[in-house]
Amino acid sequence: MKEFPLVVNLEIIRERGEDAHLALSFSKNSDTSETVVMAVFDGLGGRSAGYNGLTGGKIASQEAVQKTESFLKQWQGKITQDKVFELQDTISRNLKQKADTNLKPSKLKGSLVQKRLCTTLALASISQQDNYCNVNIAWIGDSRIYFLNPEKGLQQLTVDDLIIEKDAFEMIREDPPMSQYFTADMEANWRINFKSEQFEERGCIIACTDGGFQYLTSPWDFERLLLETLNRANTPLDWQDLLFSKYEEIKQDDVSLILYPIGFNDFEFLKNAYQARLKTLDQFNEQSSYDDLYQIWNKYRINYEAKLHTNNHEDIQIQNSNTWVVEFKENKEKTSDEDSICQPINSNSLEIDSQKIDDEIDEDFNKEEFVKADRDETQIKIQELHEEGRKYCESKQWYKAIEVYQQLIKLEPAHIKGNLNLGIAYRKLYRFREAVECFNKIIEQKKEHYLAAILEIIIIYDYYQDYKNIVPFFDEVIKIPNHSIDLIDEDSMVIIATSLQKTGKLQDALNICQQIHEYDPRNPYILYLMGLINHQQQNLVNALKYLYDSYEIYHREYDKTRRSDLQKMLSIVNKEIKRVESDRGNTY
């Protein structure tokens, strides 16, 4: 099927809409693949005045569409991080020129009202390759790009630019102000966001302004709306009309929505692909109470947020020299105002007036008492925040944990447990760069939880399957006194063993596997790994023994649960058994 861009554009007040959209197709040539670009713009009329009978939001979104279209045509729809920065400069300069020509600068300061000609942008550049689809995404503000997966459902790809970070469930109920957007009066630190995604699976890319998702009951309600209208449609045009009619019934804001399917042969194939997912949504039934809805959200968000905070590996900056050496600062200088206040007074530096000496002694005493009381109050606040944040971590409310621990770190930047738990919360949300910053603060101090911070960074490298950069952590861990290797949890030991095997350090990998095997003899993955290592070492009899044991355990568990991950491991182990049997046969 020739993929189609489905477009819904609806105004809450006729002829007064402030949303805009763009859908472009660039044909394949000898140098480039076919590229489709779709973008939505939400003009923020409430933040700026307009001219010529138009609101500032409508002018901003229209101007941004025109400049974006001209810009994309120069590059055949292809975008990179450098190019989107150029696009930002092009749009913001144009908005400033229009505002300076037609509007008087506002005299208001310190308020969003002073911004002129404001709009959001969410843009996806989609390039079809032979076996996958590459999607480059640029956005600023709270308009979004999604991927609608037939198995995992709706997945948000862009992170809303908000002053206070909120998840999609909280956003519906609170609608916090944006931290940045396009305007004629851009702040110096406002930057358009960029990320790349690669999809081997079929699905639909969606660009949508907040009118399409913000006024529904829940994030899964948006997915249900998309799939129920699809289920009733017989053609792409039917689907588009049904969506338009549905939004016409429930609209509370302008709506711009563009949907582009990838990997489907025809519309019937697309429709059938989502049938099972529509039935799955029955488990996310609406409930009356907030607590019930929040419990549903905690289940739904696992897949919904899976791609939300993905980062490019090269963006992660971990302090290193060669492969991995931490730069420890033995004597960290104190420079904050609080630290300088708390330093003891050097009496030799004071010019003493004998007539006022008694008063000065009393004054110094009072200052010391004040500083001590202030310190005590700060420590109490830090302890309260730590306890609150820890409870949020235990209940897996990661966004709330981050909010609390950020407050704690402002009071005590080097707080070890605060940085550790904040880093873990960031990692759980795939915000790896921020997580690593937290863990590095602990590693710098080389004190309590030093090992835990190292293991957390190992988990992040494992996410990217960067085995080469995990191995030096193992070398560092074994240098720590008191046999630190015995204190490492089993999951981290498995990661280290796998990394050692992948990088050819076979004996070290086997030693760790044997340690795990001693206290967990029925771990099928460790048995598989030991079989793999013995095969690499040409110990074929041992290799077969471990692989047969692994296969037996995996098979027994698969018979009970029919889990797809176990089926995959059965196939992997079976292939390795055949390789060993083949090699063993060739040795006789």
N, C-alpha and C positions, 0 to 999 in steps of 0.2 A: 504494500500500500504506500502511495506517496504521502508522507507525513503531512499533516495539516496543522496550521496554527489556529486554534480555537480562541476566539476573542469575545470577551464580554465587556462592554463599556456602558455604564449606567450612571445617570445623574440623579441625585436626590431631588434637585430642583431643576426643571427643564431649562436649558440654555444658560444655566448658572454653574455647571459642573467645573471642578478644578483639577480633576484627574486627566491624565493623558497617557497614551500608549504608543508603542512603536513595534512593528513586526517587519523584518527585512530578510530576504533570502539572497545569498550570493552563490552563483553557480560554480560548480567544480571546474577547475582548469588544470593545466599541466603541472602547476606548482602547488596548488592548494586543493583541499577537499571542499565539498559543499558545506557552506556555513549558514546557519539560521540564527538571527539575533532577535531577541524579544526583550522589551523593556517597558516598565510602568513608572509613572511619575505622579506623585500626589502633591498638588499645589497646596501650600499652607496659607490659605487666605486669612485665617484668623491672626496671623502673625505680621501681616504687612498690608499697607494700603496699595491701591492700584491706580490706574489712570485710563483715560479713554473709555470709561464705562465698564472696565473689566477689573476684577479683583486682583490683588497682588499674586495670589496663589495661581490663578488661571494664566496670568502673564508668565509667571516663572515656569510653570510646567510646559507651556507651549514653546517658550524660548529654549528650554532645555531639550525638548524633543527635536527641534530644528537643528540645534548645534550637535546633538548626539548623532542624528542621521547623517549630517555632512561629515562628521568626524569618522564614522564607521565606514562610509563609502571610500574614504582614502585608504583604508586598511582591509578592504574586502571582508569586513565584519570581524576580523581577528583582533583580540585584545590581549594585552599583557599588563603586568603591574605598572611598568613605565608608561604604557600608553594610557592607562586609566588616570594616571596622574596628569597627563597632558589633557585628557578629557575634562578633568576637574578644573584645570586652569582655564580651558576654553569656555566652559559654561559659566564659571564664577566671574570671569572678566566680562563676558557678555551681559550678565545680569547687573553687574556694577555699572557698566556703561549705560544700560537702559534706565537704571534707577537714578544715576547722576543727572541724566538728561531730562527725565520726566518727573522726578520726585525730589522734594526737599529732604535733606538729612534730618532724622528725628532728633529732638533735643533730649529725649529720654535716655538714661544711662542705666546699666546694670539690669536690663530687662529684655526678654525676648521680643518685646514690642518694637524695639529699635531696629530689628532686622528687616531689611527690605527685600521683596521678591524671593520668597522661600519655596523650595520644593524638595521632595525626596527623589530617589532613583533606585531602582532594582533592575539589573540588566544581566542577561545570560547569553553568551555566545556559544553556540552548539555546533560542533564539528563531528560529523559521522566518519568513523574509520572502518576498516574491514571487520574487526571483531569487538570494537568498543566505541563509545561515544565520549568525546572530551568536551567538558563544559567549563568555560571560564566565566567567572561571576564577579560583578562589580556592584557595590551598593553603598548608599549613605542614607541615614534616616531609619524609618521603621517599615518601609515596604519590603517585601520578602520574595525570595526564590525558594521553591520547594522541589522535592522529587517524590512522586507518587509511585511507590514500589508495590507490585502486585502481591508480594508475600509479606513485606514488613509494614506496608501502609505509608501514610504521609510522613515525610521526613523534612524538617526545616533545614535549609542549607546556609542561611544567612543569620547573623546575630544582630538583633535590633540595637541601634545606637541610642542608648538611654542614659539619663543622668544617674538613675538608680537601677542597677541590673535586676531584671525580672524575667522569670520564665514565661512560656506562652500561656500557661494556665493563670498565672498572676496578672499578666498583661490585660486579659479580658476584664478583670475585676478592678484594676487600679489605673491603667492607662497613664503611666508616668511620662513626664516630658522628655523629649529627645535631647540627646547631648550634641548632635550635629546634623546638618542637612545642607543642601546647596542654598546659597543666598548671595545677594549682592554685597553682603557684609560678612564675609567668611572670617572666622577666627584663625589666627596663625597656625594653631595646632590641629585644625580640622582636616582630616584626610579621608578620601574615599577608600573603602575597603575592597580587597581583592582576594580571591581564592580560586583554586582549580579543583575540579572533581572529575573522576574518570569512572564511567559506568559500563560494565560488561553486560549487565542485566537489562531487560526491557523495563520500560516505565514511562512516566510522563514528567516533563519539566514544566513547572508552573511559576509564573511571575504574577504577583498580586499586591495591590495596595491594601491598606489596613481595613478599608470598607468591606473587603471580601471575607475577612476572618475575625475581625475584632469584635463584632457584635453578635456572634454566635455564642451558645452556652459554654462551649469547650473546644479545645483543639480537635478532638475526634469528631465533633459535630461538623466541622469544615470538611473533613474527609468523607463523612457520611453523605453530606450534601453532594459532593462530587460523584460519589459512586452510585447513589440512588438515582441521580439524573442520568448517569451513563447507562444504568440498568434498564431504564425506560426508553432509551433512545434507539433508533434503528439506523441512523446515519450521523456523521459528525455534525451536520447542520441541526439535526434534532437535538443533539446533546447541548449545543450552543444555545438554542432557543429555550430549552428546559432550564438551563442555568440562568438565563436572563429572566425568565418568568419567576423562578424561585427567589432571586435577589430582588425582583420588583416587589414581591410580597413582604420581604423582611428588611428592606434597605433602611439604614439609618445614616448612611454616608454615601458619597460617590464610590463606585466600584470599577476598578480596571483589573481584569484578569485575562491572562494569556496562557494557554495550555498547548504544549507541543509533545506528541507521543514519539517515542524512539523504539525501534526494533520490532514493530508489529507489521504483519503482512497485509492485514485488512482490518476494517472496523470491527467485524464480528470476532476476529481473533483477539483484538484489544478488549472488547466487551467481555468475552469469556474468561480472559486472563484475570479479571478482577472479581469474578463471581464468588470465589472462596473467601476473598478478603472481605467482601461485603457481609458475608455470614459471620465472619470473625468479629466484626464490629458489634454484633449482638451482645457480646460479653461486656461492652462498654455502655451499658444502658444508663440512661439519665437517672439520677437520684435527687432527692429533695434537699438533703443537707449538704453543707460545705464539706464536712468531714468525709462523707461518702464519695463526693466528687473528687476530693483530693486523693483518696485511696485509689480510685480509678486512674487518675492522672499519674500516679506513681508507677502503675503498671504500663500505661500507654506510652509514657515518656521514654521508656527504655529504647524502643525503636525510633520514636519521633526525634529524639535528640542525638541519635547515634552519629550523625554527620555534622552536628551543629558546630562543634568546636574543633574540628580537625584542623591541623596545622601542617604546613610543609615542613619536612624534616630539617631542611637547611635553616629554618627560622629559629630552631632551638639553639640557644647559646649556653653551653656548659663550660665553666672555667676549665681550660686544659692547656697542656703543653705536651707536644708529641701526641700521644693518644689520650691519656687522662692522668693529669697530675693536678691536684688541688693546690691553689695558691693560698696558703694559710697566713693570716695576719696575726702575728704573736701579740703585738701591742697596738691595738686599735685606738686611735686618738678620739677623744670625746670633744665634739664641737657644738653640741646643741646648747641652747640657752639654759635648759634645765640642768645639764651637767655642770655648766660654769657656775650657776647659782649655788650648787651644792658643794663646791670646793671650799676647804677651810680657809679662813681669812689669815693672810700673812701679816702679822702685826708690825713687822719691820718695815713694811711698805707704807704704813700710815703715819701721817703727821699728827702727833698727839697734842691736844690742848688740855693741860692739866686741870683747867677749871671745868671741863665738860666730861672728864673721864668717867665719872659715875654714870652719867646719862648714856654715854656710848656703850658701857658695859651692859646696862639694862637693854639698850636698843639691840645690841648684838645677840643678847640672850633671847630676846623676843623673836628676832629673825630666825635664829636656829630652831626655836620651837615651832615657828610657822612653817619652815621648810620641812621639818620632821613630820608635822601634821599633814602637810601637802603630800609628802612621800607616802605616808600611811594610807591616805585616802586614794591615791593613785594605785597603790598595790592592791587595795581592796577591790577597786574597780576592775583591775586586770584579772584578778581571781574570779570575779563574778562573770566577766566576759568569757573567760576560759571555760568555766563550767557550763555556761549557756551554749557556747559553740560546740563543746564536746557532746552535749545532748543532741544537738542538731546533727552532728556527724553520726552518732549512734543510730538515729532514726533515718539516716540517709537523706536528710533535707539539706543538700549540698549548697544550694543558693543562699539559704538562710545562714548556714555555717560560715560561708565566705563573708557575708555582710558583717557578722559579729566579729570574726577574727581580723578583718580589716580594721575595725575599730581598736582592737587590742594591739595590733602591730603599730598603729599610730602612737599609742602610749608607750610601747616598749618594742622598738624595731627588731631587737635581737632576741626576743622571747622565743626560746627553743621549741617548746611544745606548741605555741601559737603558730609558728612558722611551719612546723611539721603538719599539724592538722589543716592549716590553710592550704598547704601544698597538696595534701591528699584530696581535699575538696576540689581544688582546681583540676587535679588529675582525673578524678571521677567524671568531670564534665569535659574532659579532653582539652583543657586549656593548658597545654603542656609547657609552653614558654613561661607562663606565670608560676606554674608548679615548680619548675626547675629553679627559678629565682628564689623561691622560698627554701628549697632544699639546699641550695648553695649557701644561704645564710647560716645554716646549721653546720655544713661541712667546713666553712671558714673557721668556725669556733673550735672544731675538733673536740667537742665535749660530749655531753649527754645526747643520746639519739643520733650520734654521728653515723653509726652503722645503719640505722633505720633510714636516714636520708639517702645513703648510698643505694640501699635496696629499692627505694622509691624511684630513683633515677634509672636503675636497672629495668624496672617495670616499663618505664617510658620508652627506653631503647628497644625493649622486647616488642612493644606495640608496633614499631617500625621494622622489626626483624633485623635490627642492626647489630648482628652478633659480634662483629669486630670491636665495637665500642663497649660491649658488655664485659669482654674478657679482662681488660685492665682493671675493672672494678674488683674482679675476683683476686687479682694480684695484690690489690690494695687491701682488701679485706683480710687476707691471710697474714698481713703484716701487723694487724691490730693485736695487741696482747690478749691473753686469757682465752685463746682458742675461739675466736669470734665465729669461725665457720660452724661451730656447734650451735650457735645461737640463731642461725639463719632459718627462716621458716621454709617448709617443704616446697612451696610454690616457687620461691626465689631460687632455691637449690636446683629445681628442675630447669628453670630458665638458664642458670649459669652452666649446668651440665650440657644442655642443648647447645649453648653458644660455644662452649669448649669443643664439643664434637663437630660443630659446623666449621670451626676455624682450624681443625686438625690437631688440637691438643687432646689426643685420644686418651692417654693414660690419666690425665687430670680429670677428664670427663668421666672415665670409668670409675675412678676412686670416689667421686661424688655420688655416682649412681649406686655404688655398693653401699655407701653410707645410708642413702635413702632406702635401699632394698632391705637393709638390716631391720629397720623399724617399720617398714611398710612393704612386706614381701609380696603383697597382692596388687601392687600398683602396676597396671598393664603398660602404661606409657614408659615407665622406667625399664621394665622388662624388654620392651621394644627397643629402647635406646641402647641398652646393654647388648642386645642382639646385633644392632647396627654397628656399634663400636667393635665388637668381636669380629664381625664380618670384615670391617676395614683393617683390622689387625691380622686377618687371615686365620683366626681361631674359629674355624667353620663349625666344629662340633658344638662348642659353647654357643655360637651364634644361633644355630638351629634350636637348641634347648630353650634359650630365652625367648626366641620368636614364637615357638610353639606354645609356651606358657602364656605369652602375651595374647596370642590369638584366642586361646581357650577362654581367658577371662573376658576379653572383649565380646566374644560370641555369646557367652552366658548372660552378660549384661544386656546385650542387644536383644536377645530373645525375650527378656523381661520388659524392656522399655521401647524398643524399636526406634531409638533416637538416631537421627541422621548423622550426628557427629561420630557415634560409635560405628555406624555402617562405613563411614569414610575411613576410620582407623582400621577396621577389618580389611578393607581393600588395600590399604597401605602396607599393613603387616604381611598380608598374603603375597603381595608382589615381592617384598623383601625375602620371604621364605623361598619363593621360586628362584630368586637370584642366587641365594646361598646354595640351594640344592643344585643349581646349574654349575656354580663354581666348584662345589664339592665333587660333582660328577666328573668335572674336567681335571681334577687332581689325581684321579685313580686311573 
